[in-house]
Amino acid sequence: MTMTAGARGARERLVVIGGDAAGMSAVSQARRLRGPDELEIVAFERGHFTSYSACGIPYWVGGDVAERDELIARTPEEHRERGIELRLRTEVVEIDVAGQRVRARDVDSGAESWTSYDKLVITTGARPIRPEMPGVDAPGVHGVQTLDDGQSLLDTLARTRGRRAVVVGAGYIGVEMAEALINRGYEVTVVNRGSEPMSTLDPDMGRLVHEAMVGLGITMVDDAEVTKILTGDDGRVRAVVTEDAEFPADVVVLGIGVRPETSLARAAGLPLGRHGGLLTDLSMRVRGHENIWAGGDCVEVLDLVSGQERHIALGTHANKHGQVIGTNVGGGYATFPGVVGTAVSKVCDLEIARTGLREKDARRVGLQFEAVTIESTSRAGYYPGASPMTVKMLAERRTGRLLGVQIVGREGAAKRVDIAAVALTAGMTVEQMTALDLGYAPPFSPVWDPVLVAARKAARAVGRPS
């Protein structure tokens, strides 16, 4: 039965599809602003868990995080105590925009029912890319996107006698899962379709990651496409096959990337961008729909450097989207202006960071630029523990506007990218960056911080006649 707000009295009903970072941040913020007497909240989540750190799953699998529950920020019981009707193991299968209602299915029983809404929040996240190939659904082949996925992988590792693992893909998830499996004592092979790992970096910086991974004992196979996964007589995975080779495997982890999970939105006729993500305005309201919001990994966001829409699946953005949505749904006003594309990762003791545009990104949007690379150290060279660091910087030719920074190094390298992220957000030039008053002491930095050394070199490059 569908019930309107008028039939329920003055109280509005907010329905949220998706119970992780963006969705539950939104309902928590909305609840802070509007109590149960004003706003009824119903949240649907098809999994067993809510409000957890998906970014922490590789570190749980690798043993750095001891217990699964350490990744859970707020339990379902805690949400319910705040007057949020949370329906776990319940998947929304249809959005009726005209009728302002959603159809949900109980994952275990298959029972279906309709629920009406006055306001709808879509936070359906992203789905791992799972290529269609023989053997991809065999036991022992795992994607890693949810806590349920992580638990399934750990269960497989506990049952498997062999110690050979193949990771398919060498992006963030791929390199982090390679580290996790190395920590578990596995022989790890990474099969990567690109020329270098970490396609979010330029190839010359990706080469540094490749060399470090090989140094850790990881077998790197670049420029290779997996064509099928072989199984043994027991039906379980036994090898990964490319056009040129076969790699024995007792467990396979897919780290090929993700796409926005917008099948519901597409079927409902909601606007999608060129990357397949929902399109919203600055308030995270779905374009053209007054009472529907969306956030997290299922949306596209404005890249403040290129001026174009991008899809970036990161928990930092999802939580910010949720705060903005919850504020607006709760009667306040907030906006999400966009991103500069900052991300950090690591594989064992190698730190990897990037923000802004790569060379191919800058070319794609028609920018003329200079790219410079410098070698420096994390501390004063004479101070114990100083480690090497490579910084690459892109700046717009003639104007000197900073366009992007990539950093690869050891301890103390990755978070230096935050300097560049702030500079990008502020629209600074590399010349302006050279005057930044950064903290200095020998245990923390050389007199000239590596980012500022790169900025000085970039400033000289952009000032040269073309």
N, C-alpha and C positions, 0 to 999 in steps of 0.2 A: 504494500500500500504506500502511495506517495503522499506526503504531508507537506504543506507549504508552511512558511514562517508564520503566516497569519493564523493558520489552524493551530499552531503550537503556541500562539501568543506572541509576545515581543521577542522571545529568545530566537536567535538565529542558529542555524546548524552549519558548521564547517566540516567538510569531509576532506580528508587527506589520503592520497594514494601513495604509499611508500613510508616505511617506518624507520629510516636511518637518518643520516646527518641533516639533510635539508628539511625533510618532513617533520621530524620531531623537534628540531630547532624552531621551526615555524609554529608548531602547536604550543611549545613551551612559552615562546614570546607572546603569542596571542592570549594564552591563559594568564600571563602576568598582567596584561592590560585589560582583560575582560573576564570576569568571574563566571562560574557555571550557570548562574541565573541569567546571564546575558548571552552567553555563547556556549552552545553544545558542540562538543568536538568528537568526531568519530574518525579514527585512523585505521587504515587497512594495511597489513603487512603479510606477505605470503610466506615469509620465513619464520624461524623460531625466535629471532632476536631483534632488538631495536637499539638505536643510539649507540652503535659500536664503531670502532676504528677499523675500517677495512684496510687502511694504510699500514696497520700494525700486523696484519696477518702473516706476511713473510717472516717477521721477527718472532712471532709465536711459533711458526712452523720450525724455524731455525733454532729455537731454544733460548733466545735472548729474553723473551717474555715467557714466564713459566706457565701461567694459567690463562685459559681462554677468557675467563671472566674479567681479567685485568684490562681487556680491550673494551669492555662495556661501560659506557659513561653513565647510563641510566637504565634501570631494568624496567620491564613492562609493568611490574607492580608499582614502581615509583611513579610512572606516568599515570596509572589508574588512580593512585592516591590523590592526584591533582585534578581529578574530575575529567580525565580523558578516557573515552571509551575506545580501547585499543583491541582490535580484532586480529590476533595472530593467526598464521596459517590460513589466511583468507586473501584470495587474489581477485582484484577487480578485473573483469573481463570485458566490460563495455561502459562507455561514457555516453549518456544520452544528453547532449548539450541542450537541445530544445526543451526537454522535459525536466532538466536540472536534477538528474538522478544518475546513480551508478549501479551496475549489476555486479555482484560479487559472488564468488564461488568458494566454498569451504574446500581447501586442498585435500583434506583427508576423506570427507564424506561425499563430496561432489554436490552437496546441496547449494542452491542458488537463491538469492534474494535481491531486491532492489532497495536502495537507500537514497532518499532525496537530499538535496543540499541547497543552501542559499549561497554558500561560497565554497569553491573547490580549489584544492591545492594539489598539483601533480608533481610528485617527486619520485618518479619511477626508476631513476638511476641510469646506469649503462649496462650493457650485456657484453660479456667477453666474446670476441670473435672466435668462432669455432668452425673451421673450414670443413666443407663437405669432402670427405675422403674416406676410403676404406679403413676401418679399425678405429676411427676417432672416438667412438662411443664404447670402446672395450674397457673392461675393468682395468684399473691402473693408469688410465688417462684422466687427468684432472685439469679443470680450470680453477682459478683462485680469485673469487670475487666477493664471496660472503663468508661469514663465520661457519656456516654449514659446509661450504667448499673446503675451508681450512681443516675442519674436523675430519672430513672424508679423506683428505690427503694424509693427515696424520695417522688415521686408521690404516690406510694402505701401507705407509712406511713401517708401521708396527708389525704388519703381517708379512711383509715382503722379506724373503731371505737374501735375495741378491742386493748388490750395492751399486747398481749402475742406473744413473738417471739421465734423461735427455730433457732439456728445456727447449721448447720451440718458441723462438722469438727472443729478441735481445733489447727490448725497451725497458722501462722502469720495472715492470713486474718480472720480466725475464731475468735481469741481472740480480734483482733482489732475491728471487727464488733460487738462482744459481748459488748465491751466498748461503741461503738457508740450507740447501742440500749439501754443500761443502761442509757446513757446520755439523750436519748430521752424519758425516763420514762417508758420503757417497762420491763415487767417481762421476763427475758431471761433464756432459757435453752440451753445448749451446749451439743450436742450429738457427741461423739467422739469414733471412732472405736479403738483407741489405749488405752493403760493402763493408760496413763497420757497425758495431753495437751502438745503441743509443742514437736513434735517428733524430731525436730532438736536438742533437748537437750537429755541428758541421763535421764532415768526414775526417778532417785533420784532428779534431778534438776527440772524435770517436775512436781514432786509432790509438790514442793514449789509453782509453778504457780497454780496448782490445789487448794491448800489451800487458796491462796490469792484470787482467783476468787470466791470461795465459800464465803469467808469473805466479798466480795463485793455484795453478794446477788444473784450471778449467780448460777443456778442449773446445776451441772456438772454430766453428764451421760457418764461414760467411759466404754470401752470394749463393745460398742453397735454399731450394724450395722443397719442403716435405711433400711427398706425393701420396704416401700411405703409411699406415701403422700396422705392423704384422702382429699376429697373435699366435700363442702356442696351442697345444692340444687342450689345455685347460681353459681356453678362451681369453686368457689374460694377455696383456701387452708383452711382447718379447723384443721388438725392434722398431726403429723409425727409419723410413726409407726416403732418400732423395733420388734425384735423377742419376747421381753418380756413385752413391754409396749407401751402405746399410749400417746403422748404429745400434748395437745391442742395448736394450733398456728393460729394467725391471719396474720402472715407473716413469711416466711422461707427464710433464707440466706444460700446459699451453699458456704462453705469455705473449700472444700475438697482438694484443691491444683490445680496445673496447669501442663500441658504438653506442650512441644514445638509444635507450630503450623507449621508443616512442610509437610502438605499434598501436597502442590504445589511442593515443592522440591523433595519429594518422587516420585511423578508422573513424574517429569522431569529427574529422574535417578541420582540426586545429592547424594553425600555420607552422610549417617546418622550414628550416633553413637549408643551405646547400650541403651541410654536414649531417643532416637528418635530425637535428635537435630542434626543440620548440623555440619559437621566437617570442621574446617578451619585450616590454618597454623598460624604462629605468626603474620602475617600481616592482619589477618582476611579474607584472600582470601580462598574461598571454595577449598578444596583439589582437585587437578587435573583439575582445571578450571581457566585459566589465567585471564579472564575478569569478574569473578563473585565473589563478596564478600558477607559476611553475618555477622550479629551481633545482639545483644540483646537477648531476651528470647528464640529465636528460635535456638540458637547454644549451643554446649557443649564447655566447657572450661577446661583447665588443672588445676587440683588441685595441687598446689605447695608442699603440705605436703605429700599427698599419691602418687603423680606421675600419677594419673589416670584422665580420663575425667569425668566431672560432668556437670549436668544441674542445674544452679542456676539462678532463675528469679529475678533480682534486677535492679532497675533503675541506681544504681551507675555503674554497669558493662555495661549496655546498653549505657550510655552516653560516657563512655571510649571507647567502641567498635566503636561508631560513629565517635569519634575524630580520631581514628586510621584509619578507613576506609576512611574518608574524606581526611585525609592527603595523603594516598597512591593513592587514585583516583585522587587527585589534583596534583600529580607529586612529592610529597615528600616521606618520608619514616618514618614509625612508626610501632611499634609492641605492642601487648598485651601479656605479658608473662604468665599470669594466675592469679589465685585467691587463697586465703586461706580460703574462706568461712565465711567471717565476716557478721554478721547481728545483728541488734538490733530491739527491739519492746517494747511495753508497753501495759498494761491493767490497766486503771485508773492510780494509782500512783506506780504500780509495774513495774520495769524496767527489761527487759530480754535481755541478750546478749550472743553471742557465736561466736567462731572462731576456725578454724582448725577441728580436728577430734573428733567425739564421741568415746566412748569405742567400739561400734560395728563396726565403720568405721575402727578403728585401727586393730581390730581382722580380719576384712575381707581382709585387705591387708597384713596380716601376721606379723604385728608389735608386739613385746613384750613391754609392757609398765607398768608404775605405775600410779595410779590415786589417787590424794589427794584432800581433801575438807577442807576448813577453813571458820571460821566465823569471820567477822571483822565489822568495821563501816566505813561509808562514810567520817567522819571527826574525829578529835581527840575526844575520848569518853567523855571528859569533856566539849566540845564545844556545845552550843545549836544547836539543829537540827540534831545531829549525828543519822544516821539510820543504821539498821543492813544490812549486805551484806554477801552473800554466794558465794564463789569462788571455782570452781572445776578446777583442772589442770591435764592434761595428759602429761607425759614425757616418752621418749623411754628409756627402761631399758638399763643400762650400758653406753650408749652414753650420756644420759641426754638431748637429743634433745627435745625441746618443741614440742608437738603434737597438743594440743588443750586447750582451756579455755572456761568455761561457767560461767556466772555471773547472779545472781538473787538478786535484792535488791530494795531499794527505791531511792530517788533522789540522783544523783551522781554516781550510780552504772554502768549503761549501757556503757557509753563512755569510761570507764576504759578498756574495751575490746580492744580498739585501741592500747594500750601498747602491748598486746599479738599479735595483728595482725602484728605490725611492727617486733616484735621478731620472729614470724613465717616466715615472708617474708625474714628476714635476716638469717634464719637458726640457731638462737641462741640456746644455751643450757639453762636449768633452772639455772645452776650455774652462767652463764654469766648474766642472768637476775637479779640476786640478787644484782649486782653491778650497775644497772642502776641508773643514777642520775635524779630521778624524782622530780618534784616540791613538796615542802612541806610547809604548814602553817596550823595551827589548823583548820581554817575554811574550808580547802579543803581536808585534808587527815590526818590520823594518821602518826606518825614518819615513821613507816613502812607501806607503801601503801599496801592495801589488796592483790594486784596482786603480790607484792614482798614477802609478807608473804607466799602466796601459792607457789611461786617459791622456797623459802627456804625449805619448807616442802617437795616439790617434789625433790629437790636436795639431801636431806637426804635419801629419799626413793629409788632413783635410784642408790645411792651409796652403799646400803645394798647388801650383797651377796644374790643371788636368791636361 
